[in-house]
Amino acid sequence: MADTLTLDRVRELDADDPLKSLRAAFVLPEGLIYLDGNSLGPASETALAGLDRAAVQEWGQDLIRSWNSAGWFQLPLDLGDRVGRLIGAAPGQVAVTDSTSVNIFKALSAAAGLRPGRNVILAEGSSFPTDLYIAEGFVASQPGLTLRLQGEGERIEDMLGPDVAVVLLNHVNYRSGRLLDMAALTRKIHQAGALTVWDLCHSAGALDVDLDGAGADFAVGCTYKYLNGGPGAPAFVYVAERHQAEARQPLSGWWGHARPFDFATRYEGAPQIARFLCGTQPILSLRALKGALEVWEGVDMAVLRRKSLALTDLFIALVENRCGDHGLDLQTPRDHRARGSQVSFSHPAAWPLVQALIERGVIGDFRAPDVLRFGLTPLYLRFEDVWNAVEMLRDVLDSGVWQEARFTARHAVT
Ligand SMILES: *Cc1c(COP(=O)(O)O)cnc(C)c1O
């Protein structure tokens, strides 16, 4: 790493970057270094064009005809296949629909239904909170079912037993950036007779996910983070083909019906992944996402992963080299096999530090209680951006500017 710690060398990394041309696909404000694409990805020209066309022409002029003429009705499954390519899912197994939270409910319910007689849902205590809140709500709706949480220092694989029906796992931890070994864990969970629900919110579009290869059962994830679908863009749900005929989800709305336009009295689930749809979808958001996914066409996820690791390696090395004596404590694993596409440090003054960085045009975020989190997104970030971000961090720390009163006020969204 030491040889990359000069600006000349960092510029060479940019010159040699096979993904460098993709930055031009994005609308990024001049002078801003955006290290928060793991929370809200930036707009692309194609996403904005899709949104504009959907609003002005398809809605404004073509009106209800657009359900057919613009392919609105097929969007959840069409986009599902496009997302599928990025997460190692063969066509016909992914639907883009609803939110991640809602999809967790559907997936947990479907998975638990495939394991009758087992009464425990197992999840990591460090999961993103909505995963746990939804799991709580789900078990409360099912008499006899309980939620068991992995505690500090425990290993999920040691908590498996004949009573465990489903294991809900965050592929990359939102706070630390720790990446789980999907293939190995899925194998152990299957050996114990349970099924997996993988939450890919911080791995879809961040690294080379291989759901089919890992033998995963169910997965969910959002599209507004690394996939850049836009604020509140619909999430996705994956159901392995082998489970589709048997899996039942409880939100049996008309979009999941085998023949929605028969307007039949009784529900009959669609035979395939369409069963995981519920009701009418936010078409404008889906059209923005469709445009956003155009940027991904032709992106080799192995190349993306290599750049991601190079970006996070550089960030860690520079912070340790430049800011080493300021008490930043690395929370993200150094081992490439256990690292997502973000770098997190804990620091007692994490909140004001992040605010001072934002004021200087370096946008990362704060995660309670004490984490500074930086998302390093390979499609549009340059190695020189990493260099400049760390220079800014060093300046904020050395100058002590973060101690000024204006950086202490908390906002509703962090
Ligand atoms: C961002 C995120 C979510 C978000 O869920 P929504 O329903 O979109 O609000 C869920 N799980 C994880 C792991 C996340 O990182």
Ligand as a Chemical Component Dictionary entry (heavy atoms), coordinates in Angstrom:
data_LIG
# 
_chem_comp.id                   LIG 
_chem_comp.type                 NON-POLYMER 
_chem_comp.pdbx_formal_charge   0 
_chem_comp.three_letter_code    LIG 
# 
loop_
_chem_comp_atom.comp_id 
_chem_comp_atom.atom_id 
_chem_comp_atom.alt_atom_id 
_chem_comp_atom.type_symbol 
_chem_comp_atom.charge 
_chem_comp_atom.model_Cartn_x 
_chem_comp_atom.model_Cartn_y 
_chem_comp_atom.model_Cartn_z 
_chem_comp_atom.pdbx_ordinal 
LIG C1 C1 C 0 -31.296 0.353  4.036 1  
LIG C2 C2 C 0 -31.675 -0.951 4.626 2  
LIG C3 C3 C 0 -33.007 -1.335 4.741 3  
LIG C4 C4 C 0 -34.082 -0.357 4.352 4  
LIG O1 O1 O 0 -35.369 -0.855 4.390 5  
LIG P1 P1 P 0 -36.539 0.038  3.782 6  
LIG O2 O2 O 0 -37.736 -0.790 3.902 7  
LIG O3 O3 O 0 -36.144 0.393  2.381 8  
LIG O4 O4 O 0 -36.631 1.303  4.572 9  
LIG C5 C5 C 0 -33.277 -2.615 5.206 10 
LIG N1 N1 N 0 -32.279 -3.459 5.567 11 
LIG C6 C6 C 0 -30.986 -3.100 5.476 12 
LIG C7 C7 C 0 -29.912 -4.062 5.846 13 
LIG C8 C8 C 0 -30.646 -1.833 5.019 14 
LIG O5 O5 O 0 -29.378 -1.466 4.952 15 
# 
loop_
_chem_comp_bond.comp_id 
_chem_comp_bond.atom_id_1 
_chem_comp_bond.atom_id_2 
_chem_comp_bond.value_order 
_chem_comp_bond.pdbx_ordinal 
LIG C1 C2 SING 1  
LIG C2 C3 SING 2  
LIG C2 C8 DOUB 3  
LIG C3 C4 SING 4  
LIG C3 C5 DOUB 5  
LIG C4 O1 SING 6  
LIG O1 P1 SING 7  
LIG P1 O2 DOUB 8  
LIG P1 O3 SING 9  
LIG P1 O4 SING 10 
LIG C5 N1 SING 11 
LIG N1 C6 DOUB 12 
LIG C6 C7 SING 13 
LIG C6 C8 SING 14 
LIG C8 O5 SING 15 
# 
